[in-house]
Amino acid sequence: MGLFSFFGSKDASMKDLKDTEMLIKHLGKQDTLGLTILKDESLLDQVEPYCISNQISISCFISGLIYFYGVNIKPNPIKAEKLLIKFTDTNHPLTAKAYFYLSILERDYKGNQKKEAEYLIKAHDLGLMDATTELAYYYFTGDNMHITRNKQTARLLWQKAVDAGDYRMQENIDMIDNP
């Protein structure tokens, strides 16, 4: 498999979408409002203002993901961003994941590499390994002009991912160690 086999593509994969639907359903069980949204997506427009004004954190996250992926509706990156940003104001364990989704929105919909890098770094700092491996990719390739190309930093980040159990990243480390 080579280096580029393991990184997020510009489009969300079907596996990512299925995983997200499962996450939404799981979180929805903890949040009756989120579960209701899954059953009747027309409620999203009614939930959004309530979520934003009252900081119902998990509902913001669930609604943001629904808009991000377009679960049963057309994707809406503007609404997804608004809800996910509001969610990051909370101190919820999924905040890192919200920052990661925001980085994807910046990359794929806005082309804003600076904000993408900021969100990736925040997600990485909060311990999200997906963000760590994505940052490593940018350090390795220099594809984000706000992340300076540095193969040793890439190697350290990939090693962190391997240490956390993502053994697929070992191949990337081997490519640096044995060019």
C-alpha positions as a printed Julia matrix, in Angstrom:
179×3 Matrix{Float64}:
   0.0    0.0    0.0
   1.84   3.29  -0.33
   1.94   6.48   1.56
  -1.14   7.98  -0.02
  -3.34   4.95   0.66
  -4.03   5.99   4.21
  -5.03   9.61   4.0
  -8.44  11.19   3.77
  -9.6   11.83   0.26
 -11.26  15.03  -0.89
 -14.61  13.2   -0.74
 -15.95  11.33   2.26
 -15.81   7.6    1.62
 -18.86   5.39   1.95
 -17.25   3.76   4.99
 -16.87   7.18   6.62
 -20.5    7.92   5.87
 -21.68   4.59   7.33
 -19.47   5.11  10.41
 -20.92   8.58  10.82
 -24.48   7.32  10.51
 -23.71   4.74  13.21
 -22.16   7.46  15.41
 -25.19   9.69  14.93
 -27.53   6.83  15.86
 -25.42   6.01  18.92
 -25.29   9.63  20.06
 -28.97  10.01  19.26
 -29.74   7.36  21.88
 -28.12   9.66  24.44
 -29.95  12.67  23.06
 -33.64  12.22  22.29
 -33.63  15.35  20.16
 -30.85  13.89  18.0
 -32.74  10.63  17.63
 -35.87  12.54  16.61
 -33.88  14.4   13.95
 -32.8   11.08  12.45
 -36.42   9.99  12.15
 -37.64  13.28  10.7
 -34.95  15.34   8.97
 -37.41  18.19   8.42
 -36.86  19.03  12.1
 -33.28  20.12  11.4
 -34.29  23.65  10.5
 -36.25  23.91  13.74
 -33.43  22.45  15.84
 -30.65  24.67  14.51
 -31.72  27.99  16.11
 -32.58  26.26  19.39
 -29.26  24.42  19.41
 -27.27  27.57  18.73
 -29.1   29.78  21.23
 -29.23  27.24  24.06
 -25.99  25.33  23.49
 -27.47  21.86  23.41
 -24.03  20.53  22.67
 -24.66  17.01  21.43
 -27.56  18.17  19.25
 -25.24  20.73  17.65
 -22.75  17.98  16.88
 -25.35  15.56  15.52
 -27.01  18.25  13.42
 -23.61  19.4   12.16
 -22.78  15.86  11.04
 -26.14  15.44   9.35
 -25.51  18.62   7.36
 -21.85  17.69   6.77
 -22.59  14.31   5.22
 -26.08  14.97   4.01
 -27.66  12.12   5.93
 -31.15  11.88   4.37
 -30.77  15.47   3.09
 -28.54  17.42   0.73
 -25.18  18.29   2.37
 -25.02  21.88   3.56
 -21.46  22.89   4.49
 -22.5   26.36   5.69
 -24.97  25.0    8.25
 -22.58  22.18   9.19
 -19.83  24.7    9.89
 -22.08  26.95  11.95
 -23.22  24.06  14.15
 -19.81  22.46  14.52
 -18.2   25.78  15.47
 -20.89  26.26  18.12
 -20.18  22.74  19.38
 -16.47  23.54  19.8
 -17.47  26.15  22.4
 -18.38  23.27  24.69
 -15.99  21.06  26.58
 -17.37  17.82  25.13
 -15.16  14.77  24.46
 -16.1   14.96  20.75
 -14.77  18.5   20.33
 -11.62  17.17  18.63
 -13.75  15.37  16.05
 -15.7   18.58  15.42
 -12.44  20.43  14.75
 -11.43  17.67  12.34
 -14.71  17.99  10.4
 -14.21  21.76  10.34
 -10.75  21.25   8.83
 -12.3   19.15   6.06
 -14.91  21.86   5.39
 -12.15  24.46   5.14
 -10.17  22.28   2.73
 -12.95  20.94   0.54
 -15.47  23.78   0.42
 -13.51  26.93   1.13
  -9.97  26.12   0.08
  -8.73  27.92   3.2
  -5.49  26.16   4.06
  -4.73  28.44   7.0
  -8.01  27.64   8.82
  -7.68  23.99   7.83
  -4.25  23.88   9.48
  -5.55  25.66  12.6
  -8.43  23.2   12.99
  -6.19  20.19  12.36
  -3.73  21.37  15.0
  -6.56  21.89  17.51
  -7.92  18.4   16.81
  -4.42  16.94  17.11
  -3.78  18.8   20.37
  -7.0   17.29  21.73
  -5.7   13.81  20.87
  -7.55  12.89  17.67
  -5.34  10.44  15.75
  -7.07  11.15  12.41
  -5.85  14.73  12.77
  -2.38  13.55  13.78
  -1.99  11.42  10.67
  -3.39  14.17   8.44
  -0.91  16.65   9.94
   1.89  14.15   9.37
   0.85  13.93   5.73
   1.08  17.72   5.37
   4.45  17.83   7.11
   5.65  15.1    4.76
   4.32  16.59   1.5
   4.15  20.31   2.22
   0.73  20.35   0.51
  -0.61  22.9    3.0
   1.35  26.13   2.73
   0.69  26.89   6.41
   2.41  23.69   7.56
   6.11  23.75   6.8
   7.42  20.62   5.11
   9.4   18.64   7.67
   9.88  14.89   7.25
  11.14  14.4   10.81
   8.02  16.0   12.25
   5.94  13.8    9.95
   7.85  10.78  11.2
   7.25  11.74  14.86
   3.54  12.21  14.27
   3.23   8.91  12.41
   5.12   7.22  15.25
   2.61   8.68  17.67
  -0.18   7.13  15.58
   1.61   3.75  15.55
   2.09   3.95  19.32
  -1.66   4.59  19.62
  -2.39   1.43  17.62
  -2.57   2.62  14.0
   0.04   0.21  12.68
  -0.69   1.15   9.06
   1.4    4.29   9.62
   4.52   2.17  10.13
   4.79   1.84   6.37
   5.0    5.63   6.08
   7.74   5.72   8.75
   9.64   3.02   6.86
   9.46   5.14   3.69
  11.16   8.0    5.55
  13.74   5.78   7.26
  14.56   3.79   4.11
  14.08   6.09   1.11
